[in-house]
Amino acid sequence: MNPISQKENVSIDLSRYEEISHSFFEKLSGEKVLSFNIFDQNENIIFQAGKAITKDEIVEKSNQGIRFFIPRLSEKIGNYDYEIFSKDKLCTLAENTASTYSSIRQTGKMTYDQYVQTHRDMVELLTGLKSEDRYGGVLGLLKDISNFDYYTYVHSVNVGLLSMIYQYKTSYNADRIRTMSMAGYLHDIGKLRISKEIVDKPGSLSKQEMNAMLEHTREGYRILADIEKYSPQKKISDLIKFGALFHHRKFSIYGYPNRKERDGASREFYLKLPEEVRILGICDVYDALTTTTPWRQGNDSRTALRAILNMSNYYFSVSDVHLFLKALALSLNHGRGIIDEGSFVMIEASGKSIGKEPSSAVYEFARVIELFKGRPLNPRIEVFYDATLNKKRNRIQIDLRSDNYRKIVRVIENSRMNEMLRKVLME
């Protein structure tokens, strides 16, 4: 196919996507997973986020006449002086949730009519979103819980909103946004089949009680799967059911369900989950960290966001944490960053950036020397220590806005560790 006919055959929206060169594309191949989808000229997903690609796959697709596009990165700085949702709307949704969930708790089932009404409630919020919400706006959540049982309702609303706005800020596909919203909203519905005495217990659970609580993910899947029995012609999205079943799976530790797998299987299983389910798990943890309940004091948004960053490579993959923070950190923290100038951070550097095998990674300590507005995870840093080899290295300044191989995985908060790094830097 000649270049002119190829150009005429492009139907993808070039205002939203940019074509990538083969040289850049080959840098994405190897064992590291993609952090974004790659599309063809007709806006079909060719390579999916969360999966690795090989050079052979690139050549094969290219020989078929396929061209490769990625979403354009917006440099637009949003306005974070207004709330995306009013508190009145959120409180109304929480009250509706309380009514619906109370009924489900009594019967142990969710009817198709209840599912449809819940979908309508979420879509009503979606239709009220403005184009400027994609780049700015403060995502305020319901935080004050007056009693134990109400926490389940408010938590469902909050995770639904987090999931909705994440997908709205990262996707232009209306179906994906609606599905992600419902997956977040219904992720904990299985708790409605668990004894209230266990769910509401303020102290630590006994082994027997914990085993019962762990079943809420499977019960959630069963409730959602059973809805189809009431209306067989309507299918509940697998992603929504997987959200209920797998939102407690983790990256380097097993989480649940399916805790008794062979050694080393946790990462493999985690990375096979849909990206939306993995992000939903982060939304769940963020809300748990920030919500004040009758038995726990919630953290402020900045503390919680830093905690999630420090969960990289443990609870969640580095790529997923960065996807979540790039989309939501500024909206959750009123446009303010989560890292300070002068902070010490740990960097994960892919092997290719330091002349090693692409599959290998090293860890470096660096100092943040310059922050950039609207880019909370991409400051200018000064790398000075190789944590993998445990020795000093030649200092080098790196602008993370243009470095595709390094990512911040920790903000060093331990005072003793900070002092040690300060001494090394001054030597």
N, C-alpha and C positions, 0 to 999 in steps of 0.2 A: 504494500500500500504506500503510495507516495505521500509526502508531507502535507500537500494541500488537502487531499481527501481525508487524511487523518485529522487534520485540524477541523474540517467541516463536520467530522463525525463525533466531535466532543459535545456531549449534552449536559455534562456536569456544570454546576453553577460556579464559574470561575471567580466570583466575588467572595465565595465561601471556601473554596478549595484552591490549592496551588499544586502544580505538577512538580514532581521531584525527579532529579537526575539519577541515572544509573549509579554514578559514583557515590552519591549520597545514600541511595537505596541500599547499596552493598554494605555500607557502614552499619546498617540496621540488622544485617543478617548475622547469624551465629546462635549461641545458646541463650542470650539475654532476650527476654520477652518484650514485645512491643507495648508501648504505653498508650498507643492510639490506633484507630482503625486506618487501613490503607484502602483506597477506593479505585475503581477503574473509571474510564471516561464516561460511563453511564450512571455513576454514583452507586454502583454495587460494591459491597464490601468484598475485597479480594483477600486481604490478610487481616485477621481480627486481633484487637488488643488483647493482651494476656497470653499470646502465643509467640513462639519463636519461628523465624523463617530461615530458609537456607538459600544459598546462592543458586542452587539448581532450580529451586522453585521460582526464583526471580527470572532466570533465563527461560524457563518453560513458559511462564505467563507472557513474557516479552515476545517470544517467538509466535505467540498466538495473536499478536497485535494489540495486546493490552498495554495501556499507559497507566501510570501510577500517580495518585493524587492524595494529599493529606489535608486536613482542615487547616485553614489559615490561622495563625496565631494573632490574636488581637492585641494591639498595644494600647487600646483605648483604656483610659483611667476612669473608673466609674465614680458616681456620686454616692457616697455612703452616709448621707444625712437624712434619709427617709426610710421608714419601715416598709418592707415588701408586703407584709400582711398586717392588717390592723388587729389589735388584740381582741376587739369585739368578734371578728370573724373566727379567730382561733378559739375563743371561749365557746362560741356557738357550736363549732365542730367538736370540741371536747364534750359538750353536753350531749350532742347527738351520739357521739361514740359511747358515752356512758350508758345511754338508753339501749343502744343496739347490743353492746357487750353484756349488759345485765341480762338481756333476753337470751343471748347465746349461752351464757353461763348456766342458766336454768335448764335449757334443753340439751346443751352439749353439741348443738348443731347451728350452722349458719344457713339460712334459707337463701335461695337465689334472689328473692325480692330484697332481702337485707344486703346482699352483695351489690345489687344494682343501685340501691339507694346510697350505699357507701361510695360507689363509683361516681355517682352524681355529685355528692358532696365534694369529692376531691377535684372533679372536673370544674366545678363552680369556682374553686380557688384558682385553678389553672387558667380559666378564661379571663380572670381578672389581672393576670400578669401583664406587665408592659414591656416593650422592647428594651427600655433602659434597665430593667431588672436583670437582663442578661449580663451586664457589665458592672452593676453596682447594687445599691440597696442593702439595708441591714436586715438580716434574717433573724428576727426576734422570735424566741420560742417560749412556750408556757413553762414556767419554772417553779412556781410556788405550789406545793402539793399539800392539801389540808388533811388528807387521810390516806391510809395505806392503799385502799382499793382504787382510789382515783389515780394513783400513779400509773396503773396499767393503761388507763384511757389517755392520759396526757402523754405518756411515753409513746404510744401508738401514733398520736397526732404529730408529735415532734419528729419522730423518725420518718413518718410519711412526708412531712414538709422538707426535711433535710434531703431526702431522696429525690423529691420533686425538683427542688431548686438545683441540686447537683446536676440532674439530667437536663434541666432547662438551660443551664449555663454551658453545658458541654455538647448538646445535641440539638439539631433542628427537626428531629423526627417526632411528630406529635404522638404517635402510637407508643414509641419508646418512653416518652415522658410520662404518659398516662400509666403505662405498665409499671414503671419504676416507682411512681407515686403509690400505687396500690400495693406493690411488694413491700415498700417501707411501712405503710399504714397497717398492713395485716401480718407483719412478720412475727408478732408475739401472740397471735390469736390462740395458739395452743395452750397458753396459760389459763384460758377459760375452762379447760378440762382438768386443771390441777387444783387440788384442794385449796380453798381460800386461806386456810390456816397456814399452809406452807408458803403460798405466794406472799402473804402479808406478814410473815414472821420477821420481826425486826432483827433478831439475833442470828447467830450462825445456825445452819441446818445440820441435823444429824445425818449420818450416812444414808439411812433409809429415806429421809426427806429429800436429800440432795439427788438421790437416784430418781425419785418421783419428779423433781423439778427438771432434771435433764430430759425427761420425756416430752417436755412441752414443744420441742422442735418437731418431733414425729407427730404429736397430736395436732399441731398446726397444719402440717401437710395433710393429715387425714381429714380435718375439717374442710379444708379448701377442696380436696379431691371429692369429698362427699357432696359438695354443692352441685356437681355435674349430674348427680342422680336425680335432683329435682328438676333439672332442665337439660336433658341429654344433648340437645342441639346447640347448647352454649358451652364452650370449653374455657375453663379457667387457664390462663397462661401458665406454662410450666415455670417460667421465671418467677411468677408470684408464689407458686408452691415451693420452688427451690429456695426462695428467700426465707420462707417460714422454716424450712428444714435445715438449711445450712448457714444461717446467719451467725452461728457460734463456732464455725470452723475457723482455724487459725493457720498461719503460715509455717512457723517452725515448731509449734506445739499443736497437739491434735485438736483441741477444742472438742466439740461434740455436734452431731452424733457420730457413730462409727469410730470409737476411740481406740479399738484394739486392732490396729493395722500393723503391718510389718514395719520394722525400723526404717526410717527415711522416707516413708510414704506420705507424710503430712504435706510437704511442699508440693509434691506431685499432684495430690488430690486437690489442694487449694487452687493451684494454677489452672486446673481443668474446669473449675467452677466459672460460670458466666461472670464477666466483669461487674455487672450490676449487682450480683449477689455479694461479691467481695466488698464492693463499696458500701452496700447496705450494712454489712457488718461493722464498718468503720463509723457509719452514721449512728448505729446502735450504741457503740462504745462512747462516742462523743456525747450523746444525750445523757447516758448514765453518769458520765464524769461531771456534767454541768448542772444536773437537776438536784435541787435540794429536796429531800424527802424527810418524813418524820424520823428517819433513823440515820440520815447521812447528810453532811453539809456539802453542797455542790461547789465545784471549782469555777472560777471565772473563765471566760472563753479563751483568753490567751494562755492560761496555764493548761487548759485541756488540749488546746491545739498543739502546744509544745510536747505534751505527754504523748499525743498520737504520733507526732514526728519521731519521738524517741522509741516508739514501738516498731519502727521500721526493721524489717528482717527478723522480727520475732512474732508479734501478733499478726502483722500484715506485711505484704511485700513492699519494697521500696517504691516500686512503680505505682502501686495502688495508693499508698500514702500521699505521694506527690500529686496524683490525679485529684484526690479529695481536697488537699490543702490549696492547690492552685485554683480550684473552682470555688471553694467556700471560705477559706481562711479570712479574706478581707471582709466578706459580708457578715461573718460571725463575729469579727473583732472590730467592727465599725471602721473599716478601711485602714486599720493600723496593722503593722507587721508583727511577727511573732519572734523575730530575731533582732538583736541589738548590735550596733556597731561596737567592735571590740570583743564581742563574744567569741568563745572558742567552740568550734564545731568539729564533728567527725565527718569525713567525706568518704563515700564509696566510689572508687575509681575503677572503671572497667579496664581489663588488661590491655586493650588496644591503645588506650591513652598513654600508657607508660611503656610501650614496646614489648608487652608480653602477649601470651595467647589470649584471644578475645574472650574465651570462657572463664578466664581467671579474673579475680578482682582483688584489689588491695584497699587498705583503709589508711587514711591520712588524717592528721590533725591540722587544722587551719584556723586562722583568725579572720573574723569578718572586718573588712576595712572600709567598705562603702555599701550602702543600701540604695536600692532603686525603687521609686514609687510604683506601686502596682505589681511588683515582682517579689513577693515575700520569700521565695525560695531560691532566688537568683542574685545574690549579692556579689560584689567583688571580694575575693578572699586571698589570703596569703598562706600558702601551704608551706609548712616548715618541719613536719615530722612524719616519718613513715611508721604508722602503728603496726603494720603487718610484720615488718622487720625489726621493729622496736629500736629505731635509731633516727638521728637527725638527718635531714636531707637538705639540699640546696633550696633556698627559699625561692618561690615562684608565685607571682600574682596571676590570678585567673578570674576572668569575668564569667560567672556561671550562666549569664544570659546567652552566651555563644558557645559554651562547652557542652557537648552532647554526651560526654562520657563520665562526668562527675555529678554526684548528687549528695546533698546534705542528708545524713541519716541520724545524726544526734546533735542536740545542743547540750554542751557540757554544763551541767548545773551543780555538780558536786563541788563544794568549795575547796576541798583538798586537791581534787584533780585540777581545778582551775589554777590553783597556786603552783602546782607542779609544771603545768604547761607554760605559765607565765615565766617561771625561772628558766625553762628550756629556751624560750623565745629570747630572753635577755642575754643568754650566754654568748 
